[in-house]
Amino acid sequence: MSSRRELFLEEMGLTPLWRLRTGAAGSAAEEAQAVPATAARAAAAAPAAPSSAVGADERAARIGRMDWAELKATVAACTACGLRKTCTQTVFGVGDEQADWLLVGEAPGADEDARGEPFVGQAGKLLDAMLAGIGLKRGEDVYIANVLKCRPPGNRNPEAAEVAQCSPFLLRQVELIRPRLILAMGRFACQTLLATDASIGSLRGRTHRYQGLPLIVTYHPAYLLRTLQDKAKAWEDLCFARRTMADLRRQA
Protein backbone atom coordinates (compact mmCIF):
# COMPACT_ATOMS: atom_id res chain seq x y z
CA MET A 1 0.00 0.00 0.00
CA SER A 2 1.39 3.43 -0.93
CA SER A 3 2.17 5.88 1.85
CA ARG A 4 -0.39 8.33 0.45
CA ARG A 5 -3.14 5.73 0.49
CA GLU A 6 -2.16 4.63 3.98
CA LEU A 7 -2.53 8.22 5.16
CA PHE A 8 -6.06 8.40 3.71
CA LEU A 9 -7.13 5.18 5.38
CA GLU A 10 -5.28 5.86 8.61
CA GLU A 11 -6.94 9.26 8.92
CA MET A 12 -10.33 7.53 8.87
CA GLY A 13 -9.28 4.80 11.25
CA LEU A 14 -9.73 2.26 8.49
CA THR A 15 -6.40 0.51 8.83
CA PRO A 16 -5.87 -2.36 9.24
CA LEU A 17 -9.55 -3.20 8.77
CA TRP A 18 -9.55 -2.05 5.16
CA ARG A 19 -6.91 -4.57 4.05
CA LEU A 20 -8.41 -7.32 1.91
CA ARG A 21 -8.65 -10.68 3.62
CA THR A 22 -8.73 -13.79 1.50
CA GLY A 23 -11.91 -15.78 2.11
CA ALA A 24 -13.25 -13.32 4.65
CA ALA A 25 -16.37 -14.77 6.14
CA GLY A 26 -18.89 -11.81 6.31
CA SER A 27 -20.06 -12.75 9.76
CA ALA A 28 -20.33 -9.24 11.17
CA ALA A 29 -23.76 -7.73 11.63
CA GLU A 30 -25.27 -6.57 8.34
CA GLU A 31 -27.16 -3.34 7.91
CA ALA A 32 -30.43 -2.95 9.76
CA GLN A 33 -33.43 -5.00 8.74
CA ALA A 34 -34.74 -4.65 5.22
CA VAL A 35 -37.03 -1.72 4.54
CA PRO A 36 -40.58 -2.38 3.41
CA ALA A 37 -41.16 -3.20 -0.23
CA THR A 38 -39.51 -0.87 -2.74
CA ALA A 39 -41.47 1.59 -4.79
CA ALA A 40 -41.67 -0.69 -7.79
CA ARG A 41 -42.96 -3.61 -5.72
CA ALA A 42 -45.33 -1.39 -3.74
CA ALA A 43 -46.72 0.11 -6.92
CA ALA A 44 -47.40 -3.37 -8.28
CA ALA A 45 -49.15 -4.38 -5.08
CA ALA A 46 -51.32 -1.27 -4.88
CA PRO A 47 -52.94 -0.55 -8.27
CA ALA A 48 -53.58 3.10 -9.00
CA ALA A 49 -56.55 4.55 -10.79
CA PRO A 50 -56.14 4.46 -14.57
CA SER A 51 -56.02 8.25 -14.86
CA SER A 52 -53.24 8.40 -12.25
CA ALA A 53 -51.24 5.74 -14.07
CA VAL A 54 -51.59 7.60 -17.37
CA GLY A 55 -50.53 10.84 -15.70
CA ALA A 56 -47.48 9.18 -14.14
CA ASP A 57 -46.51 7.63 -17.48
CA GLU A 58 -46.82 10.97 -19.25
CA ARG A 59 -44.76 12.69 -16.58
CA ALA A 60 -42.04 10.03 -16.76
CA ALA A 61 -41.98 10.26 -20.56
CA ARG A 62 -41.66 14.04 -20.38
CA ILE A 63 -38.79 13.80 -17.89
CA GLY A 64 -37.17 11.18 -20.12
CA ARG A 65 -36.81 13.77 -22.90
CA MET A 66 -35.17 16.48 -20.79
CA ASP A 67 -31.61 17.73 -21.16
CA TRP A 68 -29.46 18.58 -18.14
CA ALA A 69 -30.62 22.19 -17.83
CA GLU A 70 -34.33 21.35 -18.02
CA LEU A 71 -33.92 18.39 -15.67
CA LYS A 72 -32.16 20.50 -13.03
CA ALA A 73 -34.79 23.22 -13.26
CA THR A 74 -37.62 20.70 -13.01
CA VAL A 75 -36.12 19.04 -9.92
CA ALA A 76 -35.63 22.43 -8.26
CA ALA A 77 -39.28 23.34 -8.85
CA CYS A 78 -40.78 19.90 -8.16
CA THR A 79 -43.70 19.67 -5.73
CA ALA A 80 -44.94 16.22 -6.83
CA CYS A 81 -44.75 14.90 -3.26
CA GLY A 82 -44.87 16.54 0.14
CA LEU A 83 -41.12 16.47 0.81
CA ARG A 84 -40.47 19.83 -0.87
CA LYS A 85 -42.61 21.49 1.80
CA THR A 86 -40.35 20.30 4.62
CA CYS A 87 -36.85 20.43 3.10
CA THR A 88 -34.62 23.48 2.67
CA GLN A 89 -33.74 22.81 -0.96
CA THR A 90 -33.52 20.03 -3.50
CA VAL A 91 -30.26 18.10 -3.84
CA PHE A 92 -29.88 17.27 -7.53
CA GLY A 93 -26.47 15.64 -7.73
CA VAL A 94 -22.89 16.67 -8.36
CA GLY A 95 -19.88 15.65 -10.41
CA ASP A 96 -18.72 14.80 -13.90
CA GLU A 97 -21.78 14.57 -16.14
CA GLN A 98 -19.92 12.16 -18.44
CA ALA A 99 -18.48 10.05 -15.63
CA ASP A 100 -17.68 6.36 -15.86
CA TRP A 101 -18.62 5.99 -12.17
CA LEU A 102 -22.09 6.77 -10.82
CA LEU A 103 -22.57 6.59 -7.04
CA VAL A 104 -26.16 6.46 -5.79
CA GLY A 105 -27.24 6.93 -2.18
CA GLU A 106 -30.61 7.05 -0.48
CA ALA A 107 -31.66 10.65 0.21
CA PRO A 108 -30.21 13.92 1.49
CA GLY A 109 -29.53 14.23 5.21
CA ALA A 110 -29.38 17.40 7.28
CA ASP A 111 -25.95 18.48 5.98
CA GLU A 112 -26.92 17.78 2.37
CA ASP A 113 -30.19 19.65 2.79
CA ALA A 114 -28.32 22.68 4.10
CA ARG A 115 -25.64 22.72 1.40
CA GLY A 116 -27.55 21.37 -1.58
CA GLU A 117 -24.92 18.71 -2.35
CA PRO A 118 -25.04 14.94 -1.76
CA PHE A 119 -22.70 13.21 0.66
CA VAL A 120 -21.25 16.05 2.72
CA GLY A 121 -20.51 16.17 6.45
CA GLN A 122 -18.79 13.22 8.12
CA ALA A 123 -20.29 10.67 5.73
CA GLY A 124 -19.08 12.77 2.82
CA LYS A 125 -15.55 12.93 4.22
CA LEU A 126 -15.53 9.17 4.60
CA LEU A 127 -16.82 8.73 1.05
CA ASP A 128 -14.07 11.00 -0.30
CA ALA A 129 -11.47 8.95 1.54
CA MET A 130 -13.01 5.71 0.24
CA LEU A 131 -12.80 7.05 -3.31
CA ALA A 132 -9.21 8.14 -2.78
CA GLY A 133 -8.38 4.61 -1.62
CA ILE A 134 -9.17 3.29 -5.12
CA GLY A 135 -7.67 6.22 -6.99
CA LEU A 136 -10.83 8.31 -7.52
CA LYS A 137 -11.79 11.86 -6.61
CA ARG A 138 -15.15 13.54 -6.24
CA GLY A 139 -16.01 15.39 -9.45
CA GLU A 140 -13.38 13.68 -11.60
CA ASP A 141 -14.93 10.80 -13.59
CA VAL A 142 -17.39 10.38 -10.70
CA TYR A 143 -21.00 11.55 -10.42
CA ILE A 144 -22.87 11.36 -7.10
CA ALA A 145 -26.66 11.39 -6.70
CA ASN A 146 -29.44 10.08 -4.47
CA VAL A 147 -32.65 8.18 -5.11
CA LEU A 148 -34.57 11.10 -3.55
CA LYS A 149 -33.79 14.74 -4.25
CA CYS A 150 -35.42 16.08 -1.06
CA ARG A 151 -34.66 15.25 2.55
CA PRO A 152 -37.33 13.20 4.34
CA PRO A 153 -38.26 14.77 7.70
CA GLY A 154 -36.03 13.51 10.48
CA ASN A 155 -34.11 11.37 7.98
CA ARG A 156 -36.91 8.80 8.02
CA ASN A 157 -37.06 6.09 5.36
CA PRO A 158 -38.48 7.33 2.05
CA GLU A 159 -42.03 6.27 1.31
CA ALA A 160 -43.02 4.32 -1.79
CA ALA A 161 -45.01 7.22 -3.26
CA GLU A 162 -42.05 9.57 -2.79
CA VAL A 163 -39.70 7.18 -4.55
CA ALA A 164 -42.20 6.74 -7.38
CA GLN A 165 -42.28 10.50 -7.96
CA CYS A 166 -38.50 10.92 -7.80
CA SER A 167 -37.36 7.80 -9.67
CA PRO A 168 -37.84 9.30 -13.17
CA PHE A 169 -35.31 12.01 -12.26
CA LEU A 170 -32.64 9.48 -11.31
CA LEU A 171 -33.42 7.37 -14.37
CA ARG A 172 -32.92 10.40 -16.61
CA GLN A 173 -29.62 11.20 -14.87
CA VAL A 174 -28.48 7.66 -15.62
CA GLU A 175 -29.54 8.01 -19.25
CA LEU A 176 -27.70 11.30 -19.66
CA ILE A 177 -24.51 10.16 -17.92
CA ARG A 178 -24.40 6.60 -19.33
CA PRO A 179 -21.84 5.50 -16.73
CA ARG A 180 -19.85 2.32 -17.16
CA LEU A 181 -20.60 1.26 -13.58
CA ILE A 182 -23.11 2.15 -10.85
CA LEU A 183 -22.18 1.82 -7.18
CA ALA A 184 -25.34 1.68 -5.03
CA MET A 185 -24.59 2.63 -1.42
CA GLY A 186 -26.84 1.64 1.44
CA ARG A 187 -29.71 -0.82 1.71
CA PHE A 188 -32.41 1.56 0.51
CA ALA A 189 -30.57 2.56 -2.68
CA CYS A 190 -29.70 -1.07 -3.40
CA GLN A 191 -33.22 -2.34 -2.78
CA THR A 192 -34.80 0.47 -4.80
CA LEU A 193 -32.58 0.18 -7.87
CA LEU A 194 -32.75 -3.61 -7.89
CA ALA A 195 -36.45 -3.82 -6.92
CA THR A 196 -35.72 -6.30 -4.15
CA ASP A 197 -36.01 -6.67 -0.40
CA ALA A 198 -32.79 -8.69 -0.18
CA SER A 199 -30.14 -7.60 2.33
CA ILE A 200 -26.89 -6.00 1.28
CA GLY A 201 -25.07 -9.02 2.65
CA SER A 202 -26.81 -11.27 0.13
CA LEU A 203 -26.25 -8.84 -2.76
CA ARG A 204 -22.57 -8.07 -2.22
CA GLY A 205 -19.73 -9.51 -4.24
CA ARG A 206 -21.44 -9.85 -7.60
CA THR A 207 -22.52 -7.66 -10.49
CA HIS A 208 -26.19 -6.74 -10.93
CA ARG A 209 -27.90 -4.71 -13.66
CA TYR A 210 -29.87 -1.45 -13.61
CA GLN A 211 -31.20 -0.17 -16.93
CA GLY A 212 -28.77 -2.51 -18.63
CA LEU A 213 -25.77 -1.11 -16.76
CA PRO A 214 -23.53 -3.02 -14.32
CA LEU A 215 -24.33 -2.27 -10.68
CA ILE A 216 -22.41 -3.21 -7.53
CA VAL A 217 -23.76 -2.77 -4.00
CA THR A 218 -21.98 -1.69 -0.85
CA TYR A 219 -22.67 -0.08 2.50
CA HIS A 220 -23.52 3.59 2.99
CA PRO A 221 -20.72 5.69 4.52
CA ALA A 222 -23.05 6.86 7.30
CA TYR A 223 -23.67 3.23 8.22
CA LEU A 224 -19.92 2.53 8.26
CA LEU A 225 -19.41 5.39 10.72
CA ARG A 226 -21.72 3.52 13.12
CA THR A 227 -20.60 -0.03 12.29
CA LEU A 228 -16.82 -0.15 12.21
CA GLN A 229 -16.60 -3.91 11.79
CA ASP A 230 -18.12 -3.67 8.29
CA LYS A 231 -15.46 -1.31 6.94
CA ALA A 232 -13.41 -4.29 5.80
CA LYS A 233 -16.38 -5.53 3.77
CA ALA A 234 -16.88 -2.12 2.20
CA TRP A 235 -13.21 -2.04 1.23
CA GLU A 236 -13.64 -5.44 -0.45
CA ASP A 237 -16.64 -4.04 -2.33
CA LEU A 238 -14.60 -1.08 -3.56
CA CYS A 239 -11.78 -3.32 -4.73
CA PHE A 240 -14.30 -5.52 -6.52
CA ALA A 241 -15.78 -2.41 -8.17
CA ARG A 242 -12.31 -1.26 -9.25
CA ARG A 243 -11.56 -4.66 -10.82
CA THR A 244 -14.95 -4.68 -12.54
CA MET A 245 -14.32 -1.22 -13.98
CA ALA A 246 -10.93 -2.32 -15.28
CA ASP A 247 -12.56 -5.29 -17.00
CA LEU A 248 -15.27 -3.07 -18.50
CA ARG A 249 -12.69 -0.68 -19.92
CA ARG A 250 -10.68 -3.53 -21.41
CA GLN A 251 -13.80 -4.87 -23.10
CA ALA A 252 -14.77 -1.46 -24.54
C-alpha positions as CSV (number, residue, x, y, z in Angstrom):
1,M,0.0,0.0,0.0
2,S,1.4,3.4,-0.9
3,S,2.2,5.9,1.8
4,R,-0.4,8.3,0.4
5,R,-3.1,5.7,0.5
6,E,-2.2,4.6,4.0
7,L,-2.5,8.2,5.2
8,F,-6.1,8.4,3.7
9,L,-7.1,5.2,5.4
10,E,-5.3,5.9,8.6
11,E,-6.9,9.3,8.9
12,M,-10.3,7.5,8.9
13,G,-9.3,4.8,11.3
14,L,-9.7,2.3,8.5
15,T,-6.4,0.5,8.8
16,P,-5.9,-2.4,9.2
17,L,-9.5,-3.2,8.8
18,W,-9.6,-2.1,5.2
19,R,-6.9,-4.6,4.1
20,L,-8.4,-7.3,1.9
21,R,-8.6,-10.7,3.6
22,T,-8.7,-13.8,1.5
23,G,-11.9,-15.8,2.1
24,A,-13.3,-13.3,4.6
25,A,-16.4,-14.8,6.1
26,G,-18.9,-11.8,6.3
27,S,-20.1,-12.8,9.8
28,A,-20.3,-9.2,11.2
29,A,-23.8,-7.7,11.6
30,E,-25.3,-6.6,8.3
31,E,-27.2,-3.3,7.9
32,A,-30.4,-3.0,9.8
33,Q,-33.4,-5.0,8.7
34,A,-34.7,-4.6,5.2
35,V,-37.0,-1.7,4.5
36,P,-40.6,-2.4,3.4
37,A,-41.2,-3.2,-0.2
38,T,-39.5,-0.9,-2.7
39,A,-41.5,1.6,-4.8
40,A,-41.7,-0.7,-7.8
41,R,-43.0,-3.6,-5.7
42,A,-45.3,-1.4,-3.7
43,A,-46.7,0.1,-6.9
44,A,-47.4,-3.4,-8.3
45,A,-49.2,-4.4,-5.1
46,A,-51.3,-1.3,-4.9
47,P,-52.9,-0.6,-8.3
48,A,-53.6,3.1,-9.0
49,A,-56.6,4.6,-10.8
50,P,-56.1,4.5,-14.6
51,S,-56.0,8.2,-14.9
52,S,-53.2,8.4,-12.3
53,A,-51.2,5.7,-14.1
54,V,-51.6,7.6,-17.4
55,G,-50.5,10.8,-15.7
56,A,-47.5,9.2,-14.1
57,D,-46.5,7.6,-17.5
58,E,-46.8,11.0,-19.3
59,R,-44.8,12.7,-16.6
60,A,-42.0,10.0,-16.8
61,A,-42.0,10.3,-20.6
62,R,-41.7,14.0,-20.4
63,I,-38.8,13.8,-17.9
64,G,-37.2,11.2,-20.1
65,R,-36.8,13.8,-22.9
66,M,-35.2,16.5,-20.8
67,D,-31.6,17.7,-21.2
68,W,-29.5,18.6,-18.1
69,A,-30.6,22.2,-17.8
70,E,-34.3,21.3,-18.0
71,L,-33.9,18.4,-15.7
72,K,-32.2,20.5,-13.0
73,A,-34.8,23.2,-13.3
74,T,-37.6,20.7,-13.0
75,V,-36.1,19.0,-9.9
76,A,-35.6,22.4,-8.3
77,A,-39.3,23.3,-8.8
78,C,-40.8,19.9,-8.2
79,T,-43.7,19.7,-5.7
80,A,-44.9,16.2,-6.8
81,C,-44.7,14.9,-3.3
82,G,-44.9,16.5,0.1
83,L,-41.1,16.5,0.8
84,R,-40.5,19.8,-0.9
85,K,-42.6,21.5,1.8
86,T,-40.3,20.3,4.6
87,C,-36.8,20.4,3.1
88,T,-34.6,23.5,2.7
89,Q,-33.7,22.8,-1.0
90,T,-33.5,20.0,-3.5
91,V,-30.3,18.1,-3.8
92,F,-29.9,17.3,-7.5
93,G,-26.5,15.6,-7.7
94,V,-22.9,16.7,-8.4
95,G,-19.9,15.6,-10.4
96,D,-18.7,14.8,-13.9
97,E,-21.8,14.6,-16.1
98,Q,-19.9,12.2,-18.4
99,A,-18.5,10.0,-15.6
100,D,-17.7,6.4,-15.9
101,W,-18.6,6.0,-12.2
102,L,-22.1,6.8,-10.8
103,L,-22.6,6.6,-7.0
104,V,-26.2,6.5,-5.8
105,G,-27.2,6.9,-2.2
106,E,-30.6,7.1,-0.5
107,A,-31.7,10.6,0.2
108,P,-30.2,13.9,1.5
109,G,-29.5,14.2,5.2
110,A,-29.4,17.4,7.3
111,D,-26.0,18.5,6.0
112,E,-26.9,17.8,2.4
113,D,-30.2,19.6,2.8
114,A,-28.3,22.7,4.1
115,R,-25.6,22.7,1.4
116,G,-27.6,21.4,-1.6
117,E,-24.9,18.7,-2.4
118,P,-25.0,14.9,-1.8
119,F,-22.7,13.2,0.7
120,V,-21.2,16.0,2.7
121,G,-20.5,16.2,6.5
122,Q,-18.8,13.2,8.1
123,A,-20.3,10.7,5.7
124,G,-19.1,12.8,2.8
125,K,-15.6,12.9,4.2
126,L,-15.5,9.2,4.6
127,L,-16.8,8.7,1.1
128,D,-14.1,11.0,-0.3
129,A,-11.5,8.9,1.5
130,M,-13.0,5.7,0.2
131,L,-12.8,7.1,-3.3
132,A,-9.2,8.1,-2.8
133,G,-8.4,4.6,-1.6
134,I,-9.2,3.3,-5.1
135,G,-7.7,6.2,-7.0
136,L,-10.8,8.3,-7.5
137,K,-11.8,11.9,-6.6
138,R,-15.2,13.5,-6.2
139,G,-16.0,15.4,-9.4
140,E,-13.4,13.7,-11.6
141,D,-14.9,10.8,-13.6
142,V,-17.4,10.4,-10.7
143,Y,-21.0,11.6,-10.4
144,I,-22.9,11.4,-7.1
145,A,-26.7,11.4,-6.7
146,N,-29.4,10.1,-4.5
147,V,-32.7,8.2,-5.1
148,L,-34.6,11.1,-3.6
149,K,-33.8,14.7,-4.3
150,C,-35.4,16.1,-1.1
151,R,-34.7,15.2,2.5
152,P,-37.3,13.2,4.3
153,P,-38.3,14.8,7.7
154,G,-36.0,13.5,10.5
155,N,-34.1,11.4,8.0
156,R,-36.9,8.8,8.0
157,N,-37.1,6.1,5.4
158,P,-38.5,7.3,2.0
159,E,-42.0,6.3,1.3
160,A,-43.0,4.3,-1.8
161,A,-45.0,7.2,-3.3
162,E,-42.0,9.6,-2.8
163,V,-39.7,7.2,-4.5
164,A,-42.2,6.7,-7.4
165,Q,-42.3,10.5,-8.0
166,C,-38.5,10.9,-7.8
167,S,-37.4,7.8,-9.7
168,P,-37.8,9.3,-13.2
169,F,-35.3,12.0,-12.3
170,L,-32.6,9.5,-11.3
171,L,-33.4,7.4,-14.4
172,R,-32.9,10.4,-16.6
173,Q,-29.6,11.2,-14.9
174,V,-28.5,7.7,-15.6
175,E,-29.5,8.0,-19.3
176,L,-27.7,11.3,-19.7
177,I,-24.5,10.2,-17.9
178,R,-24.4,6.6,-19.3
179,P,-21.8,5.5,-16.7
180,R,-19.9,2.3,-17.2
181,L,-20.6,1.3,-13.6
182,I,-23.1,2.2,-10.8
183,L,-22.2,1.8,-7.2
184,A,-25.3,1.7,-5.0
185,M,-24.6,2.6,-1.4
186,G,-26.8,1.6,1.4
187,R,-29.7,-0.8,1.7
188,F,-32.4,1.6,0.5
189,A,-30.6,2.6,-2.7
190,C,-29.7,-1.1,-3.4
191,Q,-33.2,-2.3,-2.8
192,T,-34.8,0.5,-4.8
193,L,-32.6,0.2,-7.9
194,L,-32.7,-3.6,-7.9
195,A,-36.4,-3.8,-6.9
196,T,-35.7,-6.3,-4.2
197,D,-36.0,-6.7,-0.4
198,A,-32.8,-8.7,-0.2
199,S,-30.1,-7.6,2.3
200,I,-26.9,-6.0,1.3
201,G,-25.1,-9.0,2.7
202,S,-26.8,-11.3,0.1
203,L,-26.3,-8.8,-2.8
204,R,-22.6,-8.1,-2.2
205,G,-19.7,-9.5,-4.2
206,R,-21.4,-9.8,-7.6
207,T,-22.5,-7.7,-10.5
208,H,-26.2,-6.7,-10.9
209,R,-27.9,-4.7,-13.7
210,Y,-29.9,-1.5,-13.6
211,Q,-31.2,-0.2,-16.9
212,G,-28.8,-2.5,-18.6
213,L,-25.8,-1.1,-16.8
214,P,-23.5,-3.0,-14.3
215,L,-24.3,-2.3,-10.7
216,I,-22.4,-3.2,-7.5
217,V,-23.8,-2.8,-4.0
218,T,-22.0,-1.7,-0.9
219,Y,-22.7,-0.1,2.5
220,H,-23.5,3.6,3.0
221,P,-20.7,5.7,4.5
222,A,-23.0,6.9,7.3
223,Y,-23.7,3.2,8.2
224,L,-19.9,2.5,8.3
225,L,-19.4,5.4,10.7
226,R,-21.7,3.5,13.1
227,T,-20.6,0.0,12.3
228,L,-16.8,-0.1,12.2
229,Q,-16.6,-3.9,11.8
230,D,-18.1,-3.7,8.3
231,K,-15.5,-1.3,6.9
232,A,-13.4,-4.3,5.8
233,K,-16.4,-5.5,3.8
234,A,-16.9,-2.1,2.2
235,W,-13.2,-2.0,1.2
236,E,-13.6,-5.4,-0.4
237,D,-16.6,-4.0,-2.3
238,L,-14.6,-1.1,-3.6
239,C,-11.8,-3.3,-4.7
240,F,-14.3,-5.5,-6.5
241,A,-15.8,-2.4,-8.2
242,R,-12.3,-1.3,-9.3
243,R,-11.6,-4.7,-10.8
244,T,-15.0,-4.7,-12.5
245,M,-14.3,-1.2,-14.0
246,A,-10.9,-2.3,-15.3
247,D,-12.6,-5.3,-17.0
248,L,-15.3,-3.1,-18.5
249,R,-12.7,-0.7,-19.9
250,R,-10.7,-3.5,-21.4
251,Q,-13.8,-4.9,-23.1
252,A,-14.8,-1.5,-24.5
